[in-house]
Structures are given as C-alpha cells and as structure tokens.
C-alpha cells in the first residue's frame, strides 16, 4: 500500500507531473503512467481539501454554538 502524502507533498508531485507532461518529451507509455499517477494525486488532494473544509465548518459551528 502506498504511503499517504501530506497535501503539500502531493501538490508538489502533481506539479512535477504536469511539467513533465507539458514538456512533450516523455514517451507515450510513461505519459500514460504519469497521467494515472496525476489523477490519483488529484483525487487525494481533493479528499484532503474536503476533510479540511468539513473540519473548518465543524469548528465554526461549534464556535457559534458556544457563543
């Protein structure tokens, strides 16, 4: 099983993948593998952002309820 990356690490890797793909110098097989990895990283980042957003909403609601 692959190690879960921190958000910043995942974004950095995603940026590196985009640069490689945009360079046009990557063979087709590698491009497909990079695209697949990029999609995984994108989903992982979206999930992390959603969890963070839920936590912020919870904290805001808790603050409003206490206030």
C-alpha positions as CSV (number, residue, x, y, z in Angstrom):
1,X,0.0,0.0,0.0
2,X,1.3,3.4,-0.9
3,X,2.2,5.9,1.8
4,X,-0.3,8.8,2.2
5,X,1.4,12.0,1.3
6,X,0.9,15.4,3.0
7,X,-1.1,17.8,1.0
8,X,1.9,20.0,0.2
9,X,3.9,16.9,-1.0
10,X,1.1,15.7,-3.2
11,X,0.7,19.1,-4.8
12,X,4.4,19.3,-5.4
13,X,4.4,15.9,-7.1
14,X,1.4,16.8,-9.1
15,X,3.1,20.0,-10.4
16,X,6.2,18.0,-11.4
17,X,4.0,15.5,-13.3
18,X,2.3,18.4,-15.1
19,X,5.6,19.9,-16.1
20,X,6.8,16.6,-17.5
21,X,3.7,16.0,-19.5
22,X,3.7,19.6,-20.8
23,X,7.3,19.2,-21.9
24,X,6.2,16.8,-24.7
25,X,9.5,14.9,-24.2
26,X,8.0,11.9,-22.3
27,X,7.4,8.7,-24.2
28,X,3.7,7.6,-24.6
29,X,3.9,4.7,-22.0
30,X,5.5,7.0,-19.4
31,X,3.0,9.7,-20.2
32,X,0.1,7.4,-19.5
33,X,1.7,6.2,-16.2
34,X,2.3,9.9,-15.2
35,X,-1.3,10.8,-16.1
36,X,-2.6,8.0,-14.0
37,X,-0.4,9.0,-11.0
38,X,-1.5,12.6,-11.5
39,X,-5.2,11.6,-11.4
40,X,-4.5,9.7,-8.1
41,X,-2.8,12.6,-6.6
42,X,-5.6,14.9,-7.7
43,X,-8.2,12.8,-6.1
44,X,-6.1,12.5,-2.9
45,X,-5.7,16.3,-2.8
46,X,-9.5,16.8,-3.3
47,X,-10.3,14.4,-0.5
48,X,-7.8,16.2,1.8
49,X,-9.3,19.6,1.0
50,X,-12.9,18.2,1.6
51,X,-11.9,16.9,5.0
52,X,-10.2,20.2,5.9
53,X,-13.3,22.1,4.8
54,X,-15.6,19.8,6.9
55,X,-13.4,20.4,9.9
56,X,-13.5,24.2,9.5
57,X,-17.3,24.1,9.1
58,X,-17.5,22.0,12.3
59,X,-15.2,24.4,14.2
60,X,-17.2,27.4,13.0
61,X,-20.5,25.7,14.1
62,X,-19.0,24.8,17.5
63,X,-17.8,28.4,17.9
64,X,-21.3,29.8,17.0
65,X,-23.0,27.3,19.4
66,X,-20.7,28.3,22.2
67,X,-21.0,32.0,21.6
